[in-house]
Amino acid sequence: MLLLWYASFIVFIATLGFGVINKSWILLLVSAITSTPIALYFIGAVNAWKYVGFTPIVLLILTLYLWFLGRKTEAL
């Protein structure tokens, strides 16, 4: 089980880094999806770690922003 967490975390960090550098909404979407299991675990915390659960939401907002930005530049 821990191996799956590590794999998910590595894919999350790698796709987040490449997605931000390349401004790719697809990579950010993959990053949001792979960060969801980790975030769901931390939502049940009773301390400040519960805010880690908002990571996929922030990534989805960033994904939508880049998607709309890409559509706007294609229309020009």
N, CA, C, O and CB atoms as a CASP TS submission, in Angstrom:
PFRMAT TS
TARGET T0000
AUTHOR 0000-0000-0000
METHOD Language model
MODEL 1
PARENT N/A
ATOM      1  N   MET     1       0.822  -1.191   0.000  1.00  0.00           N
ATOM      2  CA  MET     1       0.000   0.000   0.000  1.00  0.00           C
ATOM      3  C   MET     1       0.875   1.267   0.000  1.00  0.00           C
ATOM      4  O   MET     1       0.581   2.251  -0.679  1.00  0.00           O
ATOM      5  CB  MET     1      -0.940  -0.009   1.214  1.00  0.00           C
ATOM      6  N   LEU     2       1.930   1.205   0.766  1.00  0.00           N
ATOM      7  CA  LEU     2       2.823   2.352   0.815  1.00  0.00           C
ATOM      8  C   LEU     2       3.510   2.587  -0.521  1.00  0.00           C
ATOM      9  O   LEU     2       3.810   3.726  -0.881  1.00  0.00           O
ATOM     10  CB  LEU     2       3.857   2.161   1.901  1.00  0.00           C
ATOM     11  N   LEU     3       3.756   1.516  -1.249  1.00  0.00           N
ATOM     12  CA  LEU     3       4.355   1.631  -2.578  1.00  0.00           C
ATOM     13  C   LEU     3       3.433   2.410  -3.521  1.00  0.00           C
ATOM     14  O   LEU     3       3.904   3.211  -4.328  1.00  0.00           O
ATOM     15  CB  LEU     3       4.654   0.231  -3.157  1.00  0.00           C
ATOM     16  N   LEU     4       2.137   2.180  -3.422  1.00  0.00           N
ATOM     17  CA  LEU     4       1.186   2.919  -4.252  1.00  0.00           C
ATOM     18  C   LEU     4       1.159   4.404  -3.882  1.00  0.00           C
ATOM     19  O   LEU     4       1.021   5.260  -4.756  1.00  0.00           O
ATOM     20  CB  LEU     4      -0.218   2.318  -4.111  1.00  0.00           C
ATOM     21  N   TRP     5       1.291   4.708  -2.593  1.00  0.00           N
ATOM     22  CA  TRP     5       1.348   6.101  -2.168  1.00  0.00           C
ATOM     23  C   TRP     5       2.581   6.793  -2.721  1.00  0.00           C
ATOM     24  O   TRP     5       2.507   7.917  -3.218  1.00  0.00           O
ATOM     25  CB  TRP     5       1.334   6.194  -0.648  1.00  0.00           C
ATOM     26  N   TYR     6       3.715   6.111  -2.631  1.00  0.00           N
ATOM     27  CA  TYR     6       4.951   6.691  -3.160  1.00  0.00           C
ATOM     28  C   TYR     6       4.871   6.895  -4.669  1.00  0.00           C
ATOM     29  O   TYR     6       5.311   7.921  -5.188  1.00  0.00           O
ATOM     30  CB  TYR     6       6.143   5.799  -2.817  1.00  0.00           C
ATOM     31  N   ALA     7       4.314   5.925  -5.361  1.00  0.00           N
ATOM     32  CA  ALA     7       4.171   6.051  -6.813  1.00  0.00           C
ATOM     33  C   ALA     7       3.243   7.204  -7.163  1.00  0.00           C
ATOM     34  O   ALA     7       3.525   7.982  -8.075  1.00  0.00           O
ATOM     35  CB  ALA     7       3.640   4.743  -7.420  1.00  0.00           C
ATOM     36  N   SER     8       2.140   7.313  -6.438  1.00  0.00           N
ATOM     37  CA  SER     8       1.198   8.402  -6.686  1.00  0.00           C
ATOM     38  C   SER     8       1.853   9.756  -6.400  1.00  0.00           C
ATOM     39  O   SER     8       1.656  10.715  -7.146  1.00  0.00           O
ATOM     40  CB  SER     8      -0.068   8.226  -5.822  1.00  0.00           C
ATOM     41  N   PHE     9       2.625   9.828  -5.329  1.00  0.00           N
ATOM     42  CA  PHE     9       3.283  11.079  -4.975  1.00  0.00           C
ATOM     43  C   PHE     9       4.338  11.474  -6.001  1.00  0.00           C
ATOM     44  O   PHE     9       4.455  12.648  -6.353  1.00  0.00           O
ATOM     45  CB  PHE     9       3.916  10.965  -3.600  1.00  0.00           C
ATOM     46  N   ILE    10       5.098  10.510  -6.478  1.00  0.00           N
ATOM     47  CA  ILE    10       6.130  10.796  -7.484  1.00  0.00           C
ATOM     48  C   ILE    10       5.502  11.259  -8.790  1.00  0.00           C
ATOM     49  O   ILE    10       5.977  12.214  -9.404  1.00  0.00           O
ATOM     50  CB  ILE    10       7.004   9.555  -7.733  1.00  0.00           C
ATOM     51  N   VAL    11       4.429  10.585  -9.223  1.00  0.00           N
ATOM     52  CA  VAL    11       3.740  11.001 -10.451  1.00  0.00           C
ATOM     53  C   VAL    11       3.117  12.374 -10.259  1.00  0.00           C
ATOM     54  O   VAL    11       3.151  13.200 -11.171  1.00  0.00           O
ATOM     55  CB  VAL    11       2.656   9.971 -10.853  1.00  0.00           C
ATOM     56  N   PHE    12       2.547  12.633  -9.080  1.00  0.00           N
ATOM     57  CA  PHE    12       1.952  13.935  -8.776  1.00  0.00           C
ATOM     58  C   PHE    12       2.986  15.053  -8.882  1.00  0.00           C
ATOM     59  O   PHE    12       2.731  16.073  -9.523  1.00  0.00           O
ATOM     60  CB  PHE    12       1.334  13.923  -7.375  1.00  0.00           C
ATOM     61  N   ILE    13       4.147  14.872  -8.259  1.00  0.00           N
ATOM     62  CA  ILE    13       5.182  15.909  -8.270  1.00  0.00           C
ATOM     63  C   ILE    13       5.757  16.090  -9.680  1.00  0.00           C
ATOM     64  O   ILE    13       5.973  17.218 -10.121  1.00  0.00           O
ATOM     65  CB  ILE    13       6.310  15.553  -7.277  1.00  0.00           C
ATOM     66  N   ALA    14       6.004  14.984 -10.383  1.00  0.00           N
ATOM     67  CA  ALA    14       6.587  15.073 -11.728  1.00  0.00           C
ATOM     68  C   ALA    14       5.643  15.763 -12.703  1.00  0.00           C
ATOM     69  O   ALA    14       6.064  16.645 -13.450  1.00  0.00           O
ATOM     70  CB  ALA    14       6.939  13.679 -12.249  1.00  0.00           C
ATOM     71  N   THR    15       4.374  15.372 -12.703  1.00  0.00           N
ATOM     72  CA  THR    15       3.430  15.991 -13.635  1.00  0.00           C
ATOM     73  C   THR    15       3.130  17.434 -13.244  1.00  0.00           C
ATOM     74  O   THR    15       2.872  18.268 -14.112  1.00  0.00           O
ATOM     75  CB  THR    15       2.131  15.185 -13.689  1.00  0.00           C
ATOM     76  N   LEU    16       3.161  17.736 -11.953  1.00  0.00           N
ATOM     77  CA  LEU    16       2.973  19.124 -11.533  1.00  0.00           C
ATOM     78  C   LEU    16       4.123  19.988 -12.035  1.00  0.00           C
ATOM     79  O   LEU    16       3.901  21.075 -12.568  1.00  0.00           O
ATOM     80  CB  LEU    16       2.863  19.218  -9.998  1.00  0.00           C
ATOM     81  N   GLY    17       5.341  19.509 -11.866  1.00  0.00           N
ATOM     82  CA  GLY    17       6.499  20.276 -12.335  1.00  0.00           C
ATOM     83  C   GLY    17       6.499  20.478 -13.836  1.00  0.00           C
ATOM     84  O   GLY    17       6.668  21.600 -14.314  1.00  0.00           O
ATOM     85  N   PHE    18       6.311  19.393 -14.591  1.00  0.00           N
ATOM     86  CA  PHE    18       6.297  19.512 -16.050  1.00  0.00           C
ATOM     87  C   PHE    18       5.082  20.301 -16.533  1.00  0.00           C
ATOM     88  O   PHE    18       5.170  21.025 -17.525  1.00  0.00           O
ATOM     89  CB  PHE    18       6.308  18.125 -16.694  1.00  0.00           C
ATOM     90  N   GLY    19       3.956  20.167 -15.844  1.00  0.00           N
ATOM     91  CA  GLY    19       2.751  20.891 -16.246  1.00  0.00           C
ATOM     92  C   GLY    19       2.881  22.392 -16.071  1.00  0.00           C
ATOM     93  O   GLY    19       2.420  23.164 -16.912  1.00  0.00           O
ATOM     94  N   VAL    20       3.507  22.804 -14.981  1.00  0.00           N
ATOM     95  CA  VAL    20       3.699  24.237 -14.745  1.00  0.00           C
ATOM     96  C   VAL    20       4.747  24.801 -15.699  1.00  0.00           C
ATOM     97  O   VAL    20       4.577  25.896 -16.234  1.00  0.00           O
ATOM     98  CB  VAL    20       4.115  24.495 -13.284  1.00  0.00           C
ATOM     99  N   ILE    21       5.821  24.059 -15.910  1.00  0.00           N
ATOM    100  CA  ILE    21       6.881  24.537 -16.809  1.00  0.00           C
ATOM    101  C   ILE    21       6.369  24.644 -18.246  1.00  0.00           C
ATOM    102  O   ILE    21       6.632  25.637 -18.924  1.00  0.00           O
ATOM    103  CB  ILE    21       8.106  23.595 -16.751  1.00  0.00           C
ATOM    104  N   ASN    22       5.639  23.629 -18.713  1.00  0.00           N
ATOM    105  CA  ASN    22       5.158  23.615 -20.093  1.00  0.00           C
ATOM    106  C   ASN    22       3.791  24.261 -20.263  1.00  0.00           C
ATOM    107  O   ASN    22       3.297  24.379 -21.385  1.00  0.00           O
ATOM    108  CB  ASN    22       5.101  22.206 -20.592  1.00  0.00           C
ATOM    109  N   LYS    23       3.180  24.679 -19.170  1.00  0.00           N
ATOM    110  CA  LYS    23       1.827  25.251 -19.178  1.00  0.00           C
ATOM    111  C   LYS    23       0.851  24.306 -19.884  1.00  0.00           C
ATOM    112  O   LYS    23       0.095  24.712 -20.767  1.00  0.00           O
ATOM    113  CB  LYS    23       1.825  26.638 -19.871  1.00  0.00           C
ATOM    114  N   SER    24       0.888  23.048 -19.473  1.00  0.00           N
ATOM    115  CA  SER    24       0.064  22.012 -20.069  1.00  0.00           C
ATOM    116  C   SER    24      -1.097  21.683 -19.133  1.00  0.00           C
ATOM    117  O   SER    24      -0.882  21.249 -18.001  1.00  0.00           O
ATOM    118  CB  SER    24       0.902  20.749 -20.371  1.00  0.00           C
ATOM    119  N   TRP    25      -2.313  21.889 -19.602  1.00  0.00           N
ATOM    120  CA  TRP    25      -3.459  21.610 -18.752  1.00  0.00           C
ATOM    121  C   TRP    25      -3.672  20.104 -18.604  1.00  0.00           C
ATOM    122  O   TRP    25      -4.249  19.660 -17.611  1.00  0.00           O
ATOM    123  CB  TRP    25      -4.716  22.272 -19.320  1.00  0.00           C
ATOM    124  N   ILE    26      -3.219  19.323 -19.566  1.00  0.00           N
ATOM    125  CA  ILE    26      -3.377  17.876 -19.474  1.00  0.00           C
ATOM    126  C   ILE    26      -2.496  17.319 -18.347  1.00  0.00           C
ATOM    127  O   ILE    26      -2.945  16.480 -17.565  1.00  0.00           O
ATOM    128  CB  ILE    26      -3.021  17.205 -20.825  1.00  0.00           C
ATOM    129  N   LEU    27      -1.266  17.778 -18.266  1.00  0.00           N
ATOM    130  CA  LEU    27      -0.388  17.308 -17.195  1.00  0.00           C
ATOM    131  C   LEU    27      -0.880  17.768 -15.829  1.00  0.00           C
ATOM    132  O   LEU    27      -0.745  17.033 -14.851  1.00  0.00           O
ATOM    133  CB  LEU    27       1.037  17.798 -17.425  1.00  0.00           C
ATOM    134  N   LEU    28      -1.441  18.956 -15.745  1.00  0.00           N
ATOM    135  CA  LEU    28      -1.981  19.416 -14.478  1.00  0.00           C
ATOM    136  C   LEU    28      -3.225  18.624 -14.081  1.00  0.00           C
ATOM    137  O   LEU    28      -3.471  18.405 -12.894  1.00  0.00           O
ATOM    138  CB  LEU    28      -2.307  20.899 -14.556  1.00  0.00           C
ATOM    139  N   LEU    29      -4.002  18.198 -15.062  1.00  0.00           N
ATOM    140  CA  LEU    29      -5.158  17.350 -14.766  1.00  0.00           C
ATOM    141  C   LEU    29      -4.699  15.997 -14.234  1.00  0.00           C
ATOM    142  O   LEU    29      -5.279  15.478 -13.280  1.00  0.00           O
ATOM    143  CB  LEU    29      -6.033  17.162 -16.024  1.00  0.00           C
ATOM    144  N   VAL    30      -3.673  15.429 -14.836  1.00  0.00           N
ATOM    145  CA  VAL    30      -3.115  14.168 -14.337  1.00  0.00           C
ATOM    146  C   VAL    30      -2.574  14.366 -12.919  1.00  0.00           C
ATOM    147  O   VAL    30      -2.726  13.492 -12.065  1.00  0.00           O
ATOM    148  CB  VAL    30      -1.990  13.649 -15.283  1.00  0.00           C
ATOM    149  N   SER    31      -1.952  15.501 -12.675  1.00  0.00           N
ATOM    150  CA  SER    31      -1.433  15.796 -11.340  1.00  0.00           C
ATOM    151  C   SER    31      -2.563  15.898 -10.323  1.00  0.00           C
ATOM    152  O   SER    31      -2.432  15.402  -9.204  1.00  0.00           O
ATOM    153  CB  SER    31      -0.622  17.095 -11.357  1.00  0.00           C
ATOM    154  N   ALA    32      -3.657  16.527 -10.691  1.00  0.00           N
ATOM    155  CA  ALA    32      -4.798  16.645  -9.785  1.00  0.00           C
ATOM    156  C   ALA    32      -5.403  15.278  -9.482  1.00  0.00           C
ATOM    157  O   ALA    32      -5.783  15.002  -8.344  1.00  0.00           O
ATOM    158  CB  ALA    32      -5.863  17.569 -10.385  1.00  0.00           C
ATOM    159  N   ILE    33      -5.489  14.440 -10.482  1.00  0.00           N
ATOM    160  CA  ILE    33      -6.065  13.106 -10.285  1.00  0.00           C
ATOM    161  C   ILE    33      -5.170  12.251  -9.401  1.00  0.00           C
ATOM    162  O   ILE    33      -5.666  11.535  -8.531  1.00  0.00           O
ATOM    163  CB  ILE    33      -6.287  12.410 -11.633  1.00  0.00           C
ATOM    164  N   THR    34      -3.857  12.317  -9.611  1.00  0.00           N
ATOM    165  CA  THR    34      -2.959  11.487  -8.818  1.00  0.00           C
ATOM    166  C   THR    34      -2.765  12.016  -7.405  1.00  0.00           C
ATOM    167  O   THR    34      -2.328  11.266  -6.532  1.00  0.00           O
ATOM    168  CB  THR    34      -1.626  11.381  -9.503  1.00  0.00           C
ATOM    169  N   SER    35      -3.073  13.276  -7.152  1.00  0.00           N
ATOM    170  CA  SER    35      -2.960  13.807  -5.794  1.00  0.00           C
ATOM    171  C   SER    35      -4.216  13.547  -4.971  1.00  0.00           C
ATOM    172  O   SER    35      -4.204  13.758  -3.758  1.00  0.00           O
ATOM    173  CB  SER    35      -2.678  15.298  -5.840  1.00  0.00           C
ATOM    174  N   THR    36      -5.276  13.102  -5.588  1.00  0.00           N
ATOM    175  CA  THR    36      -6.540  12.893  -4.880  1.00  0.00           C
ATOM    176  C   THR    36      -6.453  11.847  -3.768  1.00  0.00           C
ATOM    177  O   THR    36      -6.943  12.122  -2.673  1.00  0.00           O
ATOM    178  CB  THR    36      -7.601  12.485  -5.862  1.00  0.00           C
ATOM    179  N   PRO    37      -5.860  10.660  -3.976  1.00  0.00           N
ATOM    180  CA  PRO    37      -5.803   9.702  -2.857  1.00  0.00           C
ATOM    181  C   PRO    37      -5.049  10.228  -1.637  1.00  0.00           C
ATOM    182  O   PRO    37      -5.449   9.974  -0.501  1.00  0.00           O
ATOM    183  CB  PRO    37      -5.153   8.422  -3.320  1.00  0.00           C
ATOM    184  N   ILE    38      -3.976  10.949  -1.867  1.00  0.00           N
ATOM    185  CA  ILE    38      -3.217  11.519  -0.761  1.00  0.00           C
ATOM    186  C   ILE    38      -4.042  12.591  -0.059  1.00  0.00           C
ATOM    187  O   ILE    38      -4.051  12.663   1.170  1.00  0.00           O
ATOM    188  CB  ILE    38      -1.882  12.106  -1.261  1.00  0.00           C
ATOM    189  N   ALA    39      -4.722  13.407  -0.821  1.00  0.00           N
ATOM    190  CA  ALA    39      -5.533  14.479  -0.246  1.00  0.00           C
ATOM    191  C   ALA    39      -6.704  13.923   0.549  1.00  0.00           C
ATOM    192  O   ALA    39      -7.042  14.458   1.604  1.00  0.00           O
ATOM    193  CB  ALA    39      -6.044  15.405  -1.343  1.00  0.00           C
ATOM    194  N   LEU    40      -7.319  12.871   0.064  1.00  0.00           N
ATOM    195  CA  LEU    40      -8.443  12.274   0.787  1.00  0.00           C
ATOM    196  C   LEU    40      -8.009  11.721   2.139  1.00  0.00           C
ATOM    197  O   LEU    40      -8.785  11.750   3.094  1.00  0.00           O
ATOM    198  CB  LEU    40      -9.080  11.167  -0.047  1.00  0.00           C
ATOM    199  N   TYR    41      -6.812  11.230   2.232  1.00  0.00           N
ATOM    200  CA  TYR    41      -6.301  10.740   3.510  1.00  0.00           C
ATOM    201  C   TYR    41      -6.160  11.883   4.510  1.00  0.00           C
ATOM    202  O   TYR    41      -6.497  11.725   5.683  1.00  0.00           O
ATOM    203  CB  TYR    41      -4.950  10.037   3.315  1.00  0.00           C
ATOM    204  N   PHE    42      -5.669  13.020   4.059  1.00  0.00           N
ATOM    205  CA  PHE    42      -5.403  14.132   4.965  1.00  0.00           C
ATOM    206  C   PHE    42      -6.639  14.959   5.294  1.00  0.00           C
ATOM    207  O   PHE    42      -6.591  15.759   6.228  1.00  0.00           O
ATOM    208  CB  PHE    42      -4.360  15.021   4.373  1.00  0.00           C
ATOM    209  N   ILE    43      -7.734  14.803   4.574  1.00  0.00           N
ATOM    210  CA  ILE    43      -8.948  15.561   4.892  1.00  0.00           C
ATOM    211  C   ILE    43      -9.458  15.188   6.280  1.00  0.00           C
ATOM    212  O   ILE    43     -10.023  16.037   6.969  1.00  0.00           O
ATOM    213  CB  ILE    43     -10.044  15.305   3.833  1.00  0.00           C
ATOM    214  N   GLY    44      -9.274  13.943   6.707  1.00  0.00           N
ATOM    215  CA  GLY    44      -9.758  13.503   8.013  1.00  0.00           C
ATOM    216  C   GLY    44      -8.897  13.939   9.181  1.00  0.00           C
ATOM    217  O   GLY    44      -9.227  13.624  10.325  1.00  0.00           O
ATOM    218  N   ALA    45      -7.822  14.642   8.945  1.00  0.00           N
ATOM    219  CA  ALA    45      -6.938  15.071  10.036  1.00  0.00           C
ATOM    220  C   ALA    45      -7.617  16.161  10.862  1.00  0.00           C
ATOM    221  O   ALA    45      -8.461  16.903  10.360  1.00  0.00           O
ATOM    222  CB  ALA    45      -5.583  15.583   9.478  1.00  0.00           C
ATOM    223  N   VAL    46      -7.240  16.244  12.118  1.00  0.00           N
ATOM    224  CA  VAL    46      -7.830  17.248  13.006  1.00  0.00           C
ATOM    225  C   VAL    46      -6.866  18.398  13.280  1.00  0.00           C
ATOM    226  O   VAL    46      -7.066  19.169  14.219  1.00  0.00           O
ATOM    227  CB  VAL    46      -8.252  16.604  14.321  1.00  0.00           C
ATOM    228  N   ASN    47      -5.835  18.512  12.475  1.00  0.00           N
ATOM    229  CA  ASN    47      -4.884  19.609  12.631  1.00  0.00           C
ATOM    230  C   ASN    47      -4.717  20.318  11.291  1.00  0.00           C
ATOM    231  O   ASN    47      -5.561  20.183  10.405  1.00  0.00           O
ATOM    232  CB  ASN    47      -3.513  19.091  13.159  1.00  0.00           C
ATOM    233  N   ALA    48      -3.651  21.058  11.145  1.00  0.00           N
ATOM    234  CA  ALA    48      -3.453  21.861   9.938  1.00  0.00           C
ATOM    235  C   ALA    48      -3.202  21.026   8.692  1.00  0.00           C
ATOM    236  O   ALA    48      -3.287  21.551   7.582  1.00  0.00           O
ATOM    237  CB  ALA    48      -2.305  22.802  10.139  1.00  0.00           C
ATOM    238  N   TRP    49      -2.897  19.743   8.840  1.00  0.00           N
ATOM    239  CA  TRP    49      -2.672  18.879   7.685  1.00  0.00           C
ATOM    240  C   TRP    49      -3.931  18.687   6.860  1.00  0.00           C
ATOM    241  O   TRP    49      -3.841  18.232   5.720  1.00  0.00           O
ATOM    242  CB  TRP    49      -2.150  17.537   8.134  1.00  0.00           C
ATOM    243  N   LYS    50      -5.097  19.014   7.388  1.00  0.00           N
ATOM    244  CA  LYS    50      -6.328  18.834   6.629  1.00  0.00           C
ATOM    245  C   LYS    50      -6.380  19.749   5.405  1.00  0.00           C
ATOM    246  O   LYS    50      -7.137  19.492   4.470  1.00  0.00           O
ATOM    247  CB  LYS    50      -7.534  19.092   7.522  1.00  0.00           C
ATOM    248  N   TYR    51      -5.591  20.799   5.408  1.00  0.00           N
ATOM    249  CA  TYR    51      -5.578  21.711   4.271  1.00  0.00           C
ATOM    250  C   TYR    51      -4.864  21.131   3.056  1.00  0.00           C
ATOM    251  O   TYR    51      -4.978  21.672   1.956  1.00  0.00           O
ATOM    252  CB  TYR    51      -4.926  23.007   4.665  1.00  0.00           C
ATOM    253  N   VAL    52      -4.135  20.043   3.239  1.00  0.00           N
ATOM    254  CA  VAL    52      -3.537  19.337   2.113  1.00  0.00           C
ATOM    255  C   VAL    52      -4.650  18.778   1.220  1.00  0.00           C
ATOM    256  O   VAL    52      -4.449  18.570   0.023  1.00  0.00           O
ATOM    257  CB  VAL    52      -2.597  18.195   2.610  1.00  0.00           C
ATOM    258  N   GLY    53      -5.804  18.541   1.802  1.00  0.00           N
ATOM    259  CA  GLY    53      -6.944  18.028   1.049  1.00  0.00           C
ATOM    260  C   GLY    53      -7.453  18.979  -0.021  1.00  0.00           C
ATOM    261  O   GLY    53      -8.189  18.557  -0.912  1.00  0.00           O
ATOM    262  N   PHE    54      -7.086  20.230   0.044  1.00  0.00           N
ATOM    263  CA  PHE    54      -7.516  21.199  -0.968  1.00  0.00           C
ATOM    264  C   PHE    54      -6.597  21.249  -2.184  1.00  0.00           C
ATOM    265  O   PHE    54      -6.867  21.988  -3.130  1.00  0.00           O
ATOM    266  CB  PHE    54      -7.601  22.570  -0.354  1.00  0.00           C
ATOM    267  N   THR    55      -5.534  20.486  -2.170  1.00  0.00           N
ATOM    268  CA  THR    55      -4.576  20.481  -3.275  1.00  0.00           C
ATOM    269  C   THR    55      -5.213  20.123  -4.612  1.00  0.00           C
ATOM    270  O   THR    55      -4.968  20.829  -5.590  1.00  0.00           O
ATOM    271  CB  THR    55      -3.459  19.516  -2.977  1.00  0.00           C
ATOM    272  N   PRO    56      -6.024  19.056  -4.710  1.00  0.00           N
ATOM    273  CA  PRO    56      -6.635  18.750  -6.014  1.00  0.00           C
ATOM    274  C   PRO    56      -7.577  19.844  -6.509  1.00  0.00           C
ATOM    275  O   PRO    56      -7.698  20.066  -7.713  1.00  0.00           O
ATOM    276  CB  PRO    56      -7.392  17.445  -5.930  1.00  0.00           C
ATOM    277  N   ILE    57      -8.237  20.520  -5.586  1.00  0.00           N
ATOM    278  CA  ILE    57      -9.150  21.595  -5.986  1.00  0.00           C
ATOM    279  C   ILE    57      -8.360  22.752  -6.584  1.00  0.00           C
ATOM    280  O   ILE    57      -8.751  23.310  -7.609  1.00  0.00           O
ATOM    281  CB  ILE    57      -9.992  22.083  -4.780  1.00  0.00           C
ATOM    282  N   VAL    58      -7.261  23.108  -5.953  1.00  0.00           N
ATOM    283  CA  VAL    58      -6.406  24.183  -6.473  1.00  0.00           C
ATOM    284  C   VAL    58      -5.848  23.791  -7.833  1.00  0.00           C
ATOM    285  O   VAL    58      -5.792  24.614  -8.748  1.00  0.00           O
ATOM    286  CB  VAL    58      -5.251  24.498  -5.489  1.00  0.00           C
ATOM    287  N   LEU    59      -5.436  22.537  -7.965  1.00  0.00           N
ATOM    288  CA  LEU    59      -4.896  22.085  -9.248  1.00  0.00           C
ATOM    289  C   LEU    59      -5.969  22.058 -10.335  1.00  0.00           C
ATOM    290  O   LEU    59      -5.678  22.355 -11.493  1.00  0.00           O
ATOM    291  CB  LEU    59      -4.275  20.700  -9.097  1.00  0.00           C
ATOM    292  N   LEU    60      -7.187  21.710  -9.981  1.00  0.00           N
ATOM    293  CA  LEU    60      -8.271  21.739 -10.980  1.00  0.00           C
ATOM    294  C   LEU    60      -8.590  23.161 -11.417  1.00  0.00           C
ATOM    295  O   LEU    60      -8.882  23.398 -12.589  1.00  0.00           O
ATOM    296  CB  LEU    60      -9.534  21.078 -10.418  1.00  0.00           C
ATOM    297  N   ILE    61      -8.538  24.099 -10.493  1.00  0.00           N
ATOM    298  CA  ILE    61      -8.747  25.510 -10.862  1.00  0.00           C
ATOM    299  C   ILE    61      -7.637  25.982 -11.795  1.00  0.00           C
ATOM    300  O   ILE    61      -7.906  26.665 -12.783  1.00  0.00           O
ATOM    301  CB  ILE    61      -8.801  26.409  -9.597  1.00  0.00           C
ATOM    302  N   LEU    62      -6.396  25.624 -11.489  1.00  0.00           N
ATOM    303  CA  LEU    62      -5.270  25.976 -12.362  1.00  0.00           C
ATOM    304  C   LEU    62      -5.393  25.297 -13.721  1.00  0.00           C
ATOM    305  O   LEU    62      -5.062  25.892 -14.746  1.00  0.00           O
ATOM    306  CB  LEU    62      -3.940  25.590 -11.703  1.00  0.00           C
ATOM    307  N   THR    63      -5.866  24.058 -13.732  1.00  0.00           N
ATOM    308  CA  THR    63      -6.078  23.336 -14.984  1.00  0.00           C
ATOM    309  C   THR    63      -7.126  24.037 -15.849  1.00  0.00           C
ATOM    310  O   THR    63      -6.926  24.224 -17.049  1.00  0.00           O
ATOM    311  CB  THR    63      -6.507  21.890 -14.700  1.00  0.00           C
ATOM    312  N   LEU    64      -8.235  24.420 -15.236  1.00  0.00           N
ATOM    313  CA  LEU    64      -9.281  25.123 -15.990  1.00  0.00           C
ATOM    314  C   LEU    64      -8.777  26.463 -16.517  1.00  0.00           C
ATOM    315  O   LEU    64      -9.103  26.859 -17.636  1.00  0.00           O
ATOM    316  CB  LEU    64     -10.520  25.340 -15.111  1.00  0.00           C
ATOM    317  N   TYR    65      -7.980  27.157 -15.705  1.00  0.00           N
ATOM    318  CA  TYR    65      -7.426  28.434 -16.151  1.00  0.00           C
ATOM    319  C   TYR    65      -6.547  28.252 -17.385  1.00  0.00           C
ATOM    320  O   TYR    65      -6.677  28.998 -18.356  1.00  0.00           O
ATOM    321  CB  TYR    65      -6.622  29.087 -15.025  1.00  0.00           C
ATOM    322  N   LEU    66      -5.659  27.269 -17.351  1.00  0.00           N
ATOM    323  CA  LEU    66      -4.787  27.033 -18.502  1.00  0.00           C
ATOM    324  C   LEU    66      -5.575  26.531 -19.709  1.00  0.00           C
ATOM    325  O   LEU    66      -5.228  26.839 -20.849  1.00  0.00           O
ATOM    326  CB  LEU    66      -3.694  26.029 -18.140  1.00  0.00           C
ATOM    327  N   TRP    67      -6.627  25.765 -19.465  1.00  0.00           N
ATOM    328  CA  TRP    67      -7.452  25.280 -20.571  1.00  0.00           C
ATOM    329  C   TRP    67      -8.170  26.444 -21.260  1.00  0.00           C
ATOM    330  O   TRP    67      -8.192  26.526 -22.488  1.00  0.00           O
ATOM    331  CB  TRP    67      -8.479  24.242 -20.065  1.00  0.00           C
ATOM    332  N   PHE    68      -8.761  27.351 -20.456  1.00  0.00           N
ATOM    333  CA  PHE    68      -9.418  28.515 -21.044  1.00  0.00           C
ATOM    334  C   PHE    68      -8.417  29.447 -21.708  1.00  0.00           C
ATOM    335  O   PHE    68      -8.718  30.044 -22.742  1.00  0.00           O
ATOM    336  CB  PHE    68     -10.201  29.268 -19.984  1.00  0.00           C
ATOM    337  N   LEU    69      -7.240  29.579 -21.132  1.00  0.00           N
ATOM    338  CA  LEU    69      -6.199  30.416 -21.726  1.00  0.00           C
ATOM    339  C   LEU    69      -5.763  29.850 -23.075  1.00  0.00           C
ATOM    340  O   LEU    69      -5.525  30.605 -24.018  1.00  0.00           O
ATOM    341  CB  LEU    69      -4.988  30.529 -20.777  1.00  0.00           C
ATOM    342  N   GLY    70      -5.659  28.538 -23.170  1.00  0.00           N
ATOM    343  CA  GLY    70      -5.289  27.901 -24.436  1.00  0.00           C
ATOM    344  C   GLY    70      -6.371  28.043 -25.481  1.00  0.00           C
ATOM    345  O   GLY    70      -6.070  28.235 -26.659  1.00  0.00           O
ATOM    346  N   ARG    71      -7.627  27.954 -25.075  1.00  0.00           N
ATOM    347  CA  ARG    71      -8.732  28.120 -26.018  1.00  0.00           C
ATOM    348  C   ARG    71      -8.800  29.556 -26.524  1.00  0.00           C
ATOM    349  O   ARG    71      -9.125  29.798 -27.686  1.00  0.00           O
ATOM    350  CB  ARG    71     -10.063  27.725 -25.362  1.00  0.00           C
ATOM    351  N   LYS    72      -8.489  30.511 -25.639  1.00  0.00           N
ATOM    352  CA  LYS    72      -8.540  31.913 -26.030  1.00  0.00           C
ATOM    353  C   LYS    72      -7.458  32.237 -27.060  1.00  0.00           C
ATOM    354  O   LYS    72      -7.700  33.008 -27.989  1.00  0.00           O
ATOM    355  CB  LYS    72      -8.386  32.812 -24.803  1.00  0.00           C
ATOM    356  N   THR    73      -6.268  31.653 -26.904  1.00  0.00           N
ATOM    357  CA  THR    73      -5.187  31.927 -27.855  1.00  0.00           C
ATOM    358  C   THR    73      -5.419  31.196 -29.170  1.00  0.00           C
ATOM    359  O   THR    73      -4.941  31.657 -30.207  1.00  0.00           O
ATOM    360  CB  THR    73      -3.834  31.520 -27.262  1.00  0.00           C
ATOM    361  N   GLU    74      -6.142  30.065 -29.168  1.00  0.00           N
ATOM    362  CA  GLU    74      -6.465  29.388 -30.413  1.00  0.00           C
ATOM    363  C   GLU    74      -7.482  30.174 -31.222  1.00  0.00           C
ATOM    364  O   GLU    74      -7.460  30.139 -32.453  1.00  0.00           O
ATOM    365  CB  GLU    74      -6.990  27.992 -30.133  1.00  0.00           C
ATOM    366  N   ALA    75      -8.378  30.887 -30.537  1.00  0.00           N
ATOM    367  CA  ALA    75      -9.406  31.639 -31.221  1.00  0.00           C
ATOM    368  C   ALA    75      -8.829  32.872 -31.919  1.00  0.00           C
ATOM    369  O   ALA    75      -9.407  33.368 -32.886  1.00  0.00           O
ATOM    370  CB  ALA    75     -10.487  32.047 -30.242  1.00  0.00           C
ATOM    371  N   LEU    76      -7.706  33.358 -31.434  1.00  0.00           N
ATOM    372  CA  LEU    76      -7.097  34.546 -32.050  1.00  0.00           C
ATOM    373  C   LEU    76      -6.397  34.106 -33.287  1.00  0.00           C
ATOM    374  O   LEU    76      -5.803  34.928 -33.986  1.00  0.00           O
ATOM    375  CB  LEU    76      -6.115  35.270 -31.091  1.00  0.00           C
TER
END
